Amino acid sequence: MEKLWYGGNFGLGFTGGNQSSQFNLGIYPMVGYKIIPWFSVGPRLGFEYNYYKGPV
């Protein structure tokens, strides 16, 4: 179990102006397995939510 590690990142953003606005939210969890002290492998998933309000 000491060779497993966990981490991740997140993002948050908002922009607006001239009758439009946009909201973004992202979460990116990851897990890795340390093969040797300086080399790891593993997946990273990404979940994003985007909302746009304005004229088409």
C-alpha positions in Angstrom: 0.0 0.0 0.0 2.9 2.4 0.5 3.4 2.5 -3.3 -0.1 4.0 -4.0 -0.5 7.7 -4.0 -3.6 10.0 -4.5 -4.0 13.5 -5.7 -5.9 15.8 -8.0 -6.8 19.2 -9.1 -9.9 21.4 -9.5 -10.9 24.4 -11.5 -13.4 27.2 -11.0 -14.2 30.1 -13.4 -16.7 32.7 -14.2 -16.8 35.3 -16.9 -19.5 37.8 -17.8 -20.4 40.9 -19.7 -22.5 42.2 -22.6 -25.6 40.2 -21.8 -23.8 36.9 -21.4 -22.2 34.9 -18.7 -20.3 31.6 -18.4 -19.6 29.4 -15.3 -17.1 26.5 -15.3 -16.4 23.9 -12.6 -13.9 21.0 -13.0 -12.7 18.2 -10.7 -9.8 16.0 -11.7 -9.0 13.1 -9.2 -6.1 10.8 -9.8 -4.4 7.8 -8.3 -0.9 6.4 -9.0 1.3 3.4 -8.4 5.0 4.1 -7.8 7.0 1.6 -9.8 10.4 3.0 -8.8 11.0 6.1 -6.6 11.0 8.5 -9.6 8.5 6.8 -11.9 4.7 6.3 -11.4 1.8 5.2 -13.5 -1.9 5.7 -13.1 -5.1 7.2 -14.4 -6.6 10.7 -14.0 -10.3 11.3 -14.6 -11.9 14.6 -15.4 -15.4 15.9 -14.6 -16.4 19.3 -16.0 -19.6 21.3 -15.8 -20.0 24.3 -18.1 -23.0 26.7 -18.1 -23.5 29.5 -20.6 -26.3 32.0 -20.5 -26.7 34.6 -23.2 -28.0 35.3 -26.7 -27.7 32.5 -29.2 
